Amino acid sequence: MLTVHRESRRLSRRLSFSASGRELAPAVTLRRTFREFWPDTRGLRPLFAAGVVFAVLAALCEVAAIRLFGHITDEVLTTRNLEAFWVPAFSWLGLATVAGAASFAGAYITALGAERFLLRLRDRVFGHLQTLAPDYAEKRRLGDLMARLTDDVEAIEELVGSGLVKAITTAASVVFFAGAAFLVRWDLALVTLALIPAFLVVSKLFAARFRVAAARERHSNGAMNSVLEEGLANQPLVQAYNRQRDEARRLHREGRTWLRANLSQAWLSGLYGPVVQVIETVCLIIVLGVGAWEIAAGRLTIGGLLAFAAYLALLYPAVQGLGELALTVSEAAAGSDRIIEVLRARPAVTDAPAAVAAGQGRGRVEFDRVGFAYPGRASRPALHEVSFVAEPGEVLVITGPSGAGKSTLAKLLLRFYDPDEGRVLLDGADVRGLTRESLRENVTVLHQETMLFSGSVRDNIAYGRPAASMEEIIRAAETAGVHDFVQDLPRGYDTPVGQRGRLLSGGQRQRVAIARAVLRDAPVLVLDEPMTGLDEETAAQVMAPLGRLMTGRTTILITHDLRQVPSGARVIGLRPVPRHERIRLKRAGVPRLARDRTGAGHGASRTGRQEAAHAVRSSGPVPVPLPREPPEPRGPREPREPREPREPLVPEPGGVDAGP
Ligand SMILES: Nc1ncnc2c1ncn2[C@@H]1O[C@H](COP(=O)(O)OP(=O)(O)OP(=O)(O)O)[C@@H](O)[C@H]1O
């Protein structure tokens, strides 16, 4: 036994840490599973208790019915006395009716509690996932996360909800049927019950192996879902690159792993039945042999023997049911490992206990000597000593090469993460002192990749303000240039946009996102590469609505492309810290800088000591000239001549290189 357990633990560990099984969580005990999920049954426990009561009532009725059967055998069949038949016969019928009704009520009420528990559990896990920084889901395979939210959550329900009801009622049935058998002949019952431990030993042996097989099945199910999800979501890419066969092969590979895991489960559960049946048959043969002996000796009636055998016939499946429950528990525990792993993940940031609501701000954004490294990447900070100010209504352009940390600025402003050094301020208040909800009410981000849901155009525009009226939605759509093309859609604003808005063109998707931002009406706007993936002509169509959106808002425009810089905007450059420079600055004890670059302009970029000295001078809040007027909306642009490829972050004359 001990060896089996050790082996099972070893295998689980191996699965947990194998390269391909990264998402497989370490095993947790049953107790831990209950400690984690039992509180979620609050309010549903009366339903589970009622389920137990009805199931127990049904079992008691069966015990009584068998007793009547023995009575009929001895008093009616053996004595051929028909008079004595009717009363026990009708009583039997009455008992069968009550047992049927109780069994139905028990099953339905248990299902009622179980389904509600499932709903609650899924809501809890999904709700928790929503509190984690978006990177948590991005780093994982979506299909695997979805498998956790469906199959694994169901497995937990089968353990903590309906599984518990089943365990209690099966245990009660074992007690009743064994008790009734004892009442008929305690000595005979003792002989047969002595074989019950054999059932338990067999199920324990099987459960240990079943648990490993179940963990493997859970994991491969997640991997298979991931391939399906990725293959379907990226179908245009798959077909355009002629990778259909490769994707099918990938699915087949994962499917084969899943098949092997399922087959080993089927092998175990298929073998379990016959092994138990052999033990059961041994018991029955012993009972019949001893019973025949006792009848011949006149110490037992035929009715007594038949009733005894009938109790055993019900007792063994109940004992077997307990054993099977151990298999279900093993499977459920594998699922609960994976859910607990999700629930254990802590959000990168939470609201401070004394956090206050931000209110509708003016939109002054300040980064004050901000330093930040992503979790687990302390040696490669994404930002270091970055300082700049965006005044209310100003358009601040942040440019720089890929990987310089531009998008990271938006994540810090939204408080997906907190900086390791320095502060991010909104209207003078450190964002760590504001509630995240109120902070995010003040900031609208237009992401690099336009994010739409599969609802209608109207649903997508109103996403940030679900209570908005149709007039407000249309006004926002007009500002964003959506209204014109919506007229041509088959169902106007009610036209479904398809999965992730795929039924719209790239430019249309971007304009719907702009309308959503207009309707939200936040004082701070972050545009993260808003023209990515749009051709020159489409970009020009989006430019005018974007200009209208920016009007009167503090706008932080993140872009590689300085052609997109609106007139009157201030530009700062950001570049990643080269390794040698990081070491040099560290040795010199000189803080890394984000240098501000205004239209009034400094010269070209500096190097060496000059730059370090400048870094010291420019750390802290940077004086920024305020534009008197909000930036002019930009209309469609003239097509330009193709440009020479730019060096990353070449300072424009009169601009400022805000480098590390
Ligand atoms: N979730 C993450 N976990 C770990 N590192 C990350 C994460 N997101 C970004 N990084 C790293 O942080 C650095 C800055 O990334 P960021 O996305 O901010 O750059 P960027 O300037 O916006 O680049 P691009 O212009 O290509 O979008 C990069 O080195 C990147 O690899």
PDBQT file of the ligand as one rigid body, heavy atoms in Angstrom, charges set to zero:
ROOT
HETATM    1  N1  LIG A 701       4.090  40.676 -19.124  1.00  0.00    +0.000 N 
HETATM    2  C1  LIG A 701       5.385  40.780 -19.247  1.00  0.00    +0.000 A 
HETATM    3  N2  LIG A 701       6.201  40.013 -18.512  1.00  0.00    +0.000 NA
HETATM    4  C2  LIG A 701       7.531  40.110 -18.609  1.00  0.00    +0.000 A 
HETATM    5  N3  LIG A 701       8.157  41.001 -19.409  1.00  0.00    +0.000 NA
HETATM    6  C3  LIG A 701       7.396  41.800 -20.170  1.00  0.00    +0.000 A 
HETATM    7  C4  LIG A 701       5.983  41.731 -20.140  1.00  0.00    +0.000 A 
HETATM    8  N4  LIG A 701       5.483  42.651 -20.987  1.00  0.00    +0.000 NA
HETATM    9  C5  LIG A 701       6.542  43.265 -21.532  1.00  0.00    +0.000 A 
HETATM   10  N5  LIG A 701       7.689  42.756 -21.047  1.00  0.00    +0.000 N 
HETATM   11  C6  LIG A 701       9.069  43.165 -21.370  1.00  0.00    +0.000 C 
HETATM   12  O1  LIG A 701       9.210  44.527 -20.945  1.00  0.00    +0.000 OA
HETATM   13  C7  LIG A 701       9.917  45.282 -21.896  1.00  0.00    +0.000 C 
HETATM   14  C8  LIG A 701       9.068  46.480 -22.336  1.00  0.00    +0.000 C 
HETATM   15  O2  LIG A 701       7.909  45.985 -23.009  1.00  0.00    +0.000 OA
HETATM   16  P1  LIG A 701       6.823  46.972 -23.622  1.00  0.00    +0.000 P 
HETATM   17  O3  LIG A 701       5.723  46.152 -24.164  1.00  0.00    +0.000 OA
HETATM   18  O4  LIG A 701       6.472  48.008 -22.633  1.00  0.00    +0.000 OA
HETATM   19  O5  LIG A 701       7.653  47.626 -24.802  1.00  0.00    +0.000 OA
HETATM   20  P2  LIG A 701       7.168  48.627 -25.931  1.00  0.00    +0.000 P 
HETATM   21  O6  LIG A 701       8.119  49.751 -25.932  1.00  0.00    +0.000 OA
HETATM   22  O7  LIG A 701       5.736  48.960 -25.769  1.00  0.00    +0.000 OA
HETATM   23  O8  LIG A 701       7.366  47.716 -27.216  1.00  0.00    +0.000 OA
HETATM   24  P3  LIG A 701       6.521  47.749 -28.598  1.00  0.00    +0.000 P 
HETATM   25  O9  LIG A 701       6.760  49.066 -29.205  1.00  0.00    +0.000 OA
HETATM   26  O10 LIG A 701       7.140  46.635 -29.380  1.00  0.00    +0.000 OA
HETATM   27  O11 LIG A 701       5.104  47.489 -28.244  1.00  0.00    +0.000 OA
HETATM   28  C9  LIG A 701      10.249  44.315 -23.039  1.00  0.00    +0.000 C 
HETATM   29  O12 LIG A 701      11.583  43.879 -22.847  1.00  0.00    +0.000 OA
HETATM   30  C10 LIG A 701       9.309  43.170 -22.868  1.00  0.00    +0.000 C 
HETATM   31  O13 LIG A 701       9.890  41.956 -23.282  1.00  0.00    +0.000 OA
ENDROOT
TORSDOF 0
